[in-house]
Amino acid sequence: METLATPLLEEATGGRDVFLDLDLRRGQLRRNLRGAIREAIQDGRLATGTRLPSSRRLATDLRVSRGVVADTYDQLTAEGYLETQPRQAPLVAGVGAAPPLPEEPARPTWAIDFIATTPDVELFPRRAWIRATERALLKAPNDALDYGDHRGRIELRRALSGYLGRVRGVRIDPERMAITQGFTQGLDLVSRVLLARGAATIAFESPSQATGWGTPGAVGLRVEGVPVDADGVRTDLLDTVTAPAIVVTPAHQFPTGAVMAPERRAELVAWANRANRLIIEDDYDAEYRYDRNGIGAIQGLDPCRVIHIGTASKTLAPGIRLGWMSLPDEMVDEIRAAKGAQDSGSPALEQLALAELISSGDYDRHVARARHVYRQRRDALIAALAEHLPGLEPHGAAAGLHVLLRLPENVDDVAIQAAAAERGIGVNPLSPMCRSGPVERGLVVGYSRLTVERIDEAVAALAECLADVGAASAPPQRRSPRRASAASPSLVQASSS
Ligand SMILES: Cc1ncc(COP(=O)(O)O)c(C=O)c1O
């Protein structure tokens, strides 16, 4: 490979060098010369109106045959990059040069990762997925490779309807299910349907995952917040809701960890029927229960009022981008049409692989194994919190992949996030997740990516950040970890008094 700054181009461009990356090997030259000139035009090195050297001149300069250059010019003229007049050297045509893209901010990789929304992707069952993919591909009928039903492959809808009935108490016929790209796309599709039906708003629990508000927001719906307490969403406030639908996380409220109390579940469903509203049940981490039996999905109470949405993002990996919706009858056609309009259906082979994973029992085995790992991490986290942050009670530890540490009102949880980020610690504050009612302070502490061996050190480091920001003096250390432990009972007591 040889990089040339051709004198002829230099002359043509008013004395400025224009570099062309040219591979002068035989057989490569034509294609390479064309690509190099095209690239120089696209990125603006050869400006619009620049006259290129004649084909004879450039050929002499490059020591190639004139035919090579003439063909190149012809081809670039046909593509619209050059303008040619008889007996004149070509001019660079007006091609819109794409402005250079701003550099993508890299996704932070935390030395200590307490981000609550992600599972441990290292646990992904690669071998089982390979087996499932192979079986899926061998069995797949030809029509699986064609455009298909926008609700998704029937094999997966069948497997999921059985699984969801068995594990989540969801009552659903595969005909009323739709496969999506995760919860996010399910929410997007429902938002579009609601908008088309005339909705202006959608309700969420407050606090809730703030990134989730962006999905209906992008479609044009405003977001209303309904406060949550220790028993889940405040059903006594539902009559003030104007939105036709509310998104709830009954099994393990995100981020407070509250489990919706039985009477609240009943009141929520009663309100939906009385006021003709829909409930969107985000069942994002229901498989992870540690200290008690699973709580069934609300959908089981009223399949006509509840849209149940599940996802593989917590049980398998977010990158899989598979989710599923169990729909009330009256929504099926609209969701199917919205999904078709958006992407003509989710990738078939991944759907078939997941169907195989479920029907072979490998999905259940993987979830059981992951639950065991996460339970150990959860136990280690609770112990480390008791040691390093004894004044803070972890909420919502019975399920899921995170706990909530509430902080006094006058503690700046966003400042703690910033202090933590400086030390390479990723953790999310509670206050930006509040949509209505009082702004609560706290930290949402995910433990899925922290191994048992690392959790003590990680919590000690987090405690240091709290001490930094809360201006609490560190209590005497009871042991000598690698980084100083700075628990903050004084912070909590001083601030809450
Ligand atoms: C509350 C909540 N719902 C749903 C999801 C899953 O979203 P998706 O299935 O689009 O990855 C997450 C993941 O972070 C979440 O935290």
The ligand as an SDF file (V2000), in Angstrom:
LIG
                    3D

 16 16  0  0  0  0  0  0  0  0999 V2000
  -38.0560   -0.8140   35.6000 C   0  0  0  0  0  0  0  0  0  0  0  0
  -37.5450   -1.4910   34.3680 C   0  0  0  0  0  0  0  0  0  0  0  0
  -38.4170   -1.9460   33.4780 N   0  0  0  0  0  0  0  0  0  0  0  0
  -38.0090   -2.5720   32.3520 C   0  0  0  0  0  0  0  0  0  0  0  0
  -36.6650   -2.7530   32.0820 C   0  0  0  0  0  0  0  0  0  0  0  0
  -36.2290   -3.4950   30.8530 C   0  0  0  0  0  0  0  0  0  0  0  0
  -36.2540   -2.7580   29.7040 O   0  0  0  0  0  0  0  0  0  0  0  0
  -35.9140   -3.5050   28.3340 P   0  0  0  0  0  0  0  0  0  0  0  0
  -36.7040   -4.7790   28.3120 O   0  0  0  0  0  0  0  0  0  0  0  0
  -36.3600   -2.5740   27.2580 O   0  0  0  0  0  0  0  0  0  0  0  0
  -34.4560   -3.7520   28.2900 O   0  0  0  0  0  0  0  0  0  0  0  0
  -35.7310   -2.2890   32.9750 C   0  0  0  0  0  0  0  0  0  0  0  0
  -34.3000   -2.4520   32.6900 C   0  0  0  0  0  0  0  0  0  0  0  0
  -33.4860   -1.7160   33.0520 O   0  0  0  0  0  0  0  0  0  0  0  0
  -36.1730   -1.6450   34.1530 C   0  0  0  0  0  0  0  0  0  0  0  0
  -35.2900   -1.2100   35.0590 O   0  0  0  0  0  0  0  0  0  0  0  0
  1  2  1  0
  2  3  1  0
  2 15  2  0
  3  4  2  0
  4  5  1  0
  5  6  1  0
  5 12  2  0
  6  7  1  0
  7  8  1  0
  8  9  2  0
  8 10  1  0
  8 11  1  0
 12 13  1  0
 12 15  1  0
 13 14  2  0
 15 16  1  0
M  END
$$$$
